[in-house]
Amino acid sequence: MTNKVALIGLGRVGSQILTDIQYTGLFQEIILIDTDIDQMEGEALDHQHFQCLSGTHHTKIKAGNYDMLADVDLIIISASIPSNADMADRTKLTARNTEIIQDIMSQITAVTTSPHIMMISNPVDTMTYIAETQYNYPHQKIMGTGTMLESSRFRTLIADHYGIDPKSVEAFVIGEHGKTTVPVWSRVRIAGMSLEEYEQLSGATPISKQAIRDQIDKVSFDVMRKKGWTNSAISRVAIDLAEAIFYDENRILTVSTVHQNVYDYKNVAFSLPTRVNLEGHHEVFPIQLDEEEKAALDQSVDYIQKAIETAKSVEKQ
């Protein structure tokens, strides 16, 4: 079976995904779409030139157009207006990125509604909502990368505090991909131990939950200030999600999906633990939260809903 993927948007993130996705061997053909034709063609050429080296796969890479999407299996959208560290809030991208996503979705749906769509463009919860609801895209087939990246940062920050490997930390974040993201401290475990038990048994210095919380979103802008952009970690998130889908893993990930009725929220997109497999996303898990976590999620969802209202006011392309 030949799997095909299309990458829409060949900026810093899209080009990094193009590099990383070839190492998976999941896709035998990659279609590139971008408004900058020269950059798109240059990326295709550049990436073809390393396919003779060890550890790589012989993959067809084509600078393409929307008419070529009829038989693709996955579309990854990272197209966006430029952002910078001074922005400090992804919702500032809402109005102009809504126009971009509307244009992209109108061209995709004129050709197909079959592929999985992975949304990365920010604010990702709002863009996922617009892409599904304004274009009647099949619900199970569209998801945003959501708080997968924040969850990875959360685990890393906890691990750094205790001086342990992040893979020993079970922890995740829900709600918005952005400044109101919600770390679920009540579910954090270190090799199955609660934080209190781990600290008692190891003699570790007690962790400051507020300090960690403050860092989860801030660190992305620290990267942007020092490096100029972020692309490595989000690319790895995209690869992780693609593997969960196409290896049919039934993995539970904090992706962003549209919820019509979850907790006491209606018609909004945000991240919750969600089972992902070859058919798309299934079984959202509205886990029990403590009072503080639920209050934080209320704030997060309200913030997303305001961004969605802004997006809805943008004339549909």
Summary of the structure (lengths in Angstrom):
residues: 317
radius of gyration: 19.4
end to end distance: 35.2
largest distance: 60.6
contacts: 1049
relative contact order: 0.14
helix: 46%
strand: 19%
